[in-house]
Amino acid sequence: MQVSTSATQWPPVPTKTIFKLAMIQKEEIQRGRIDDEFVRLTITGKIDDILLQKTPVNLTNIFSEIGDRRNFVLIEGAPGSGKSTLALHICQEWAKGKLFQKFDIAILVKLRDPLVREAKTIADVLPCIDTAVANKTEAVIKSLYGKGVLWVLDGWDELPSDLPRDSIINKLIRPDMSQKGALHESAVIVTSRPSSSAELHPLVSSRVEVLGFTPHQLEQYFTKCLNGDSQAVQTLLERIRENPVVEGSCYLPLNASIVVNCFLSDNHSLPTSNHGIFTSVVQSSLKRYLQDRLGKTTPVGDITSPDSLPSEIRTETVQMCQLAYHGIKNNKATFTDNDLATLRITKEISNVGLLQTVPSIISDGHLVYYCFLHLSIQELLAAIHISLMSPKQQISVFQMLFGNPRFSAVFQFYAGITKLRTNRPILSLLPRFLCPVPATVFDLVRKVVKTEKEKKYYESKPLLLSLINCLYEAEDSRLCVFVANLLNHNLDLDYTTMNPIDCLSVGYFVSACSNTSNGFRLSFRDCSIGDQGCKFLARGLSKCPNSNNDIPTEGIHIAEIIENTSSISKLDLSYNAIGNNGLCTLCEALSTNTSLKTLDLCRCSLTISDDNGAALYQLLNTNNSLEHLNLSGNTVTSCRHIAAGLAVNKTLRTLNMNFCKLTDQSIEELSTGLINKIETLNIYGNASITEDGMKTLARHLTTHCSELTWLYIPRHLESCIKTVFRDTHKERKRNGLPEIYVRINVFDY
């Protein structure tokens, strides 16, 4: 990997070449149980995570092991990971004779190019100045049925969904394989973000992921950018660790380049929110434009208030915001001269540095199109444009954008700009308690909550998560309480991928509502939350000004969430890779918590043994509120500490240990602790337990567990219900104990 040392140039150049790739296999993995270290390092908790088995692969080998299948490779990666850089690098290395020399020609097609969307023939997408040459080249390609041609199609996610069926791009992606067509022997590489590439998966012969920076590579990159200044590098890394928003996004090369640029241009400080990061980018660009182009040293001012901007850049800034909004409204990321003319926008806005001017390589240079440096910059500028409308127009616009793919991102920037308050000049001067959130914003919030609450339990809830991110940006605890009431104090984000920044927002939201009398129920089943996400949840708690939490910035884990919050009654962390370290800190915090009643740790990558089971003993011995504990799907090699804790616990009513690899020895150890008031014990799915284990348990139950009502046993031991436990019922009745209903559980977890 090579990196640019020109950290001070603008726009920032993150990398020249990126070779960190992973070959994606077909075997699925589960977020909460990732055994392979390489795969674990590629899971960031983002929406573009690829939850499949992966292996490292060199660029030179991406066409290997394809066999008789068509040479069709899909290269995926999150925005800013370097897909376009890699696509260009492939073609450059081919031209130098260093890569994929089995192909006679490599053709790079930028799918964001407006002309590509209208192209019908091969000649239409060839970068040839001479039309005659393009037509001749097309004839040669057709005569060979595309053999020896490598097409590199960059940006599948930037194509419109209504691409015409007769488009040449469709023919390249889906050639007629039933007959010898003009392109069926062509090799194809397509780049796309994972969330937009599902329709390609059945068509490709292999999938490759472009991976971002590991922490070590990020430090190397910063060292290059800061010219080897180790003290500056450490200062930057410390600033990043103090800043959850930045820390959660720096694994992407483009984001890392923006962060280091902000660090250099803003006296070694960093913004604290996503809105702040990209506002800093815009201000830096405007400042450079004033200095380098106009020779002015005038302060830029507040970009969200055009009247405060210097007159030299006021018109350009307003027009860029207008163009950005036009793109969001029409779901466009690229613009032509016709777009600018229709909106009466001057071409001079491309000189500011936020809008790239890109000549179409397939139009003889006659067509120029424009795109913003980063999609987030377009979304920020669009949000500024909306914030300058009247309150009624603002809500009307968001009602119109509701369901738009980029609605959430724009609304989050809008929340950061307006704090979800009206921007009418007179009202904005009033104290906040006299100027509450406009009723129209409440209506929009109600719509989001209603839409998400109507979803089935297994459906993800990205809009609700986006709303919570908006509440974090707005920093309005009263609006958080309003949303909590709409949710009936039940925050269910099951099956919704949560990145660290999402966790930060959720932590803030819960903290903001901690003074309410109702207990909060949190459900984060299968959300990709790891130790990093837990840390950011805790940091979010410390952000709320109404919270009494005083949480340090170092060594924060899930424990602080429980220890410092008295409003949580249920916490579901199932299917998240908490691990044994997380378990220890969690149990330590729970020893003093007095509100949590239900804790679900199903499939959290735990291994409970004699060596590390003491944490669970501490939990059961000292906690006086926990009533339901689910340890299912984890590995339990010893129940000794669990049993010791059960023997002294006074509150636990339900213990689930399904599929924990329990043995007869485990049952013997567990039985010694079953002297408390447990009402339900579930040990279903433990295939190693035999009838002897059931006899051991049955003998103990004849004289103990006066409150036990339900016992769920493994399916293969169903016969024990009528044999082993029949005598147990008689003995319990003789000893004055109630009957136990022994069943096999029909559910896996």
Rosetta blueprint (number, residue, H / E / L):
1 M L
2 Q E
3 V E
4 S L
5 T L
6 S L
7 A L
8 T L
9 Q L
10 W L
11 P L
12 P L
13 V L
14 P L
15 T E
16 K E
17 T E
18 I L
19 F L
20 K L
21 L E
22 A E
23 M E
24 I E
25 Q E
26 K E
27 E E
28 E E
29 I L
30 Q E
31 R L
32 G L
33 R E
34 I L
35 D L
36 D L
37 E H
38 F H
39 V H
40 R H
41 L H
42 T L
43 I L
44 T L
45 G L
46 K L
47 I L
48 D L
49 D L
50 I L
51 L L
52 L E
53 Q E
54 K E
55 T E
56 P E
57 V E
58 N L
59 L H
60 T H
61 N H
62 I L
63 F L
64 S L
65 E L
66 I L
67 G L
68 D L
69 R L
70 R L
71 N L
72 F E
73 V E
74 L E
75 I E
76 E E
77 G L
78 A L
79 P L
80 G L
81 S L
82 G L
83 K H
84 S H
85 T H
86 L H
87 A H
88 L H
89 H H
90 I H
91 C H
92 Q H
93 E H
94 W H
95 A H
96 K L
97 G L
98 K L
99 L L
100 F L
101 Q L
102 K L
103 F L
104 D L
105 I E
106 A E
107 I E
108 L E
109 V E
110 K E
111 L L
112 R L
113 D L
114 P H
115 L H
116 V H
117 R H
118 E H
119 A L
120 K L
121 T L
122 I L
123 A H
124 D H
125 V H
126 L L
127 P L
128 C L
129 I L
130 D L
131 T H
132 A H
133 V H
134 A H
135 N H
136 K H
137 T H
138 E H
139 A H
140 V H
141 I H
142 K H
143 S H
144 L L
145 Y L
146 G L
147 K L
148 G L
149 V E
150 L E
151 W E
152 V E
153 L E
154 D E
155 G L
156 W H
157 D H
158 E H
159 L L
160 P L
161 S L
162 D L
163 L L
164 P L
165 R L
166 D L
167 S L
168 I H
169 I H
170 N H
171 K H
172 L H
173 I H
174 R L
175 P L
176 D L
177 M L
178 S L
179 Q L
180 K L
181 G L
182 A L
183 L L
184 H L
185 E L
186 S L
187 A E
188 V E
189 I E
190 V E
191 T E
192 S E
193 R L
194 P H
195 S H
196 S H
197 S L
198 A H
199 E H
200 L H
201 H L
202 P L
203 L L
204 V L
205 S L
206 S E
207 R E
208 V E
209 E E
210 V E
211 L L
212 G L
213 F L
214 T L
215 P H
216 H H
217 Q H
218 L H
219 E H
220 Q H
221 Y H
222 F H
223 T H
224 K H
225 C H
226 L L
227 N L
228 G L
229 D L
230 S H
231 Q H
232 A H
233 V H
234 Q H
235 T H
236 L H
237 L H
238 E H
239 R H
240 I H
241 R H
242 E L
243 N L
244 P H
245 V H
246 V H
247 E H
248 G L
249 S L
250 C L
251 Y L
252 L L
253 P H
254 L H
255 N H
256 A H
257 S H
258 I H
259 V H
260 V H
261 N H
262 C H
263 F H
264 L H
265 S H
266 D L
267 N L
268 H L
269 S L
270 L L
271 P L
272 T L
273 S L
274 N H
275 H H
276 G H
277 I H
278 F H
279 T H
280 S H
281 V H
282 V H
283 Q H
284 S H
285 S H
286 L H
287 K H
288 R H
289 Y H
290 L H
291 Q H
292 D H
293 R H
294 L L
295 G L
296 K L
297 T L
298 T L
299 P L
300 V L
301 G L
302 D L
303 I L
304 T L
305 S L
306 P H
307 D H
308 S H
309 L L
310 P L
311 S H
312 E H
313 I H
314 R H
315 T H
316 E H
317 T H
318 V H
319 Q H
320 M H
321 C H
322 Q H
323 L H
324 A H
325 Y H
326 H H
327 G H
328 I H
329 K H
330 N L
331 N L
332 K L
333 A L
334 T E
335 F E
336 T E
337 D H
338 N H
339 D H
340 L H
341 A H
342 T H
343 L L
344 R L
345 I L
346 T L
347 K H
348 E H
349 I H
350 S H
351 N H
352 V L
353 G L
354 L L
355 L E
356 Q E
357 T E
358 V E
359 P E
360 S L
361 I L
362 I L
363 S L
364 D L
365 G L
366 H L
367 L L
368 V E
369 Y E
370 Y E
371 C E
372 F E
373 L L
374 H L
375 L H
376 S H
377 I H
378 Q H
379 E H
380 L H
381 L H
382 A H
383 A H
384 I H
385 H H
386 I H
387 S H
388 L L
389 M L
390 S L
391 P H
392 K H
393 Q H
394 Q H
395 I H
396 S H
397 V H
398 F H
399 Q H
400 M H
401 L H
402 F L
403 G L
404 N L
405 P L
406 R L
407 F H
408 S H
409 A H
410 V H
411 F H
412 Q H
413 F H
414 Y H
415 A H
416 G H
417 I H
418 T H
419 K L
420 L L
421 R L
422 T L
423 N L
424 R L
425 P L
426 I L
427 L H
428 S H
429 L H
430 L L
431 P L
432 R H
433 F H
434 L H
435 C L
436 P L
437 V L
438 P L
439 A H
440 T H
441 V H
442 F H
443 D H
444 L H
445 V H
446 R H
447 K H
448 V H
449 V H
450 K H
451 T H
452 E H
453 K H
454 E L
455 K L
456 K L
457 Y L
458 Y L
459 E L
460 S L
461 K L
462 P H
463 L H
464 L H
465 L H
466 S H
467 L H
468 I H
469 N H
470 C H
471 L H
472 Y H
473 E H
474 A H
475 E L
476 D L
477 S H
478 R H
479 L H
480 C H
481 V H
482 F H
483 V H
484 A H
485 N H
486 L H
487 L L
488 N L
489 H L
490 N E
491 L E
492 D E
493 L L
494 D L
495 Y L
496 T L
497 T L
498 M L
499 N L
500 P H
501 I H
502 D H
503 C H
504 L H
505 S H
506 V H
507 G H
508 Y H
509 F H
510 V H
511 S H
512 A H
513 C L
514 S L
515 N L
516 T L
517 S L
518 N L
519 G L
520 F E
521 R E
522 L E
523 S E
524 F L
525 R L
526 D L
527 C L
528 S L
529 I L
530 G L
531 D H
532 Q H
533 G H
534 C H
535 K H
536 F H
537 L H
538 A H
539 R H
540 G H
541 L H
542 S H
543 K H
544 C L
545 P L
546 N L
547 S L
548 N L
549 N L
550 D L
551 I L
552 P L
553 T L
554 E L
555 G L
556 I L
557 H L
558 I H
559 A H
560 E H
561 I H
562 I H
563 E H
564 N L
565 T L
566 S L
567 S L
568 I E
569 S E
570 K E
571 L E
572 D E
573 L L
574 S L
575 Y L
576 N L
577 A L
578 I L
579 G H
580 N H
581 N H
582 G H
583 L H
584 C H
585 T H
586 L H
587 C H
588 E H
589 A H
590 L H
591 S L
592 T L
593 N L
594 T L
595 S L
596 L L
597 K L
598 T E
599 L E
600 D E
601 L L
602 C L
603 R L
604 C L
605 S L
606 L L
607 T E
608 I E
609 S L
610 D L
611 D L
612 N L
613 G L
614 A H
615 A H
616 L H
617 Y H
618 Q H
619 L H
620 L H
621 N H
622 T H
623 N L
624 N L
625 S L
626 L L
627 E L
628 H E
629 L E
630 N E
631 L L
632 S L
633 G L
634 N L
635 T E
636 V E
637 T L
638 S L
639 C L
640 R H
641 H H
642 I H
643 A H
644 A H
645 G H
646 L H
647 A H
648 V H
649 N L
650 K L
651 T L
652 L L
653 R L
654 T E
655 L E
656 N E
657 M L
658 N L
659 F L
660 C L
661 K L
662 L L
663 T L
664 D H
665 Q H
666 S H
667 I H
668 E H
669 E H
670 L H
671 S H
672 T L
673 G L
674 L L
675 I L
676 N L
677 K L
678 I L
679 E L
680 T E
681 L E
682 N E
683 I L
684 Y L
685 G L
686 N L
687 A L
688 S L
689 I L
690 T L
691 E H
692 D H
693 G H
694 M H
695 K H
696 T H
697 L H
698 A H
699 R H
700 H H
701 L H
702 T L
703 T L
704 H L
705 C L
706 S L
707 E L
708 L L
709 T L
710 W E
711 L E
712 Y E
713 I E
714 P L
715 R H
716 H H
717 L H
718 E H
719 S H
720 C H
721 I H
722 K L
723 T L
724 V H
725 F H
726 R H
727 D H
728 T H
729 H H
730 K H
731 E H
732 R H
733 K H
734 R H
735 N L
736 G L
737 L L
738 P L
739 E L
740 I L
741 Y E
742 V E
743 R E
744 I E
745 N L
746 V L
747 F L
748 D L
749 Y L
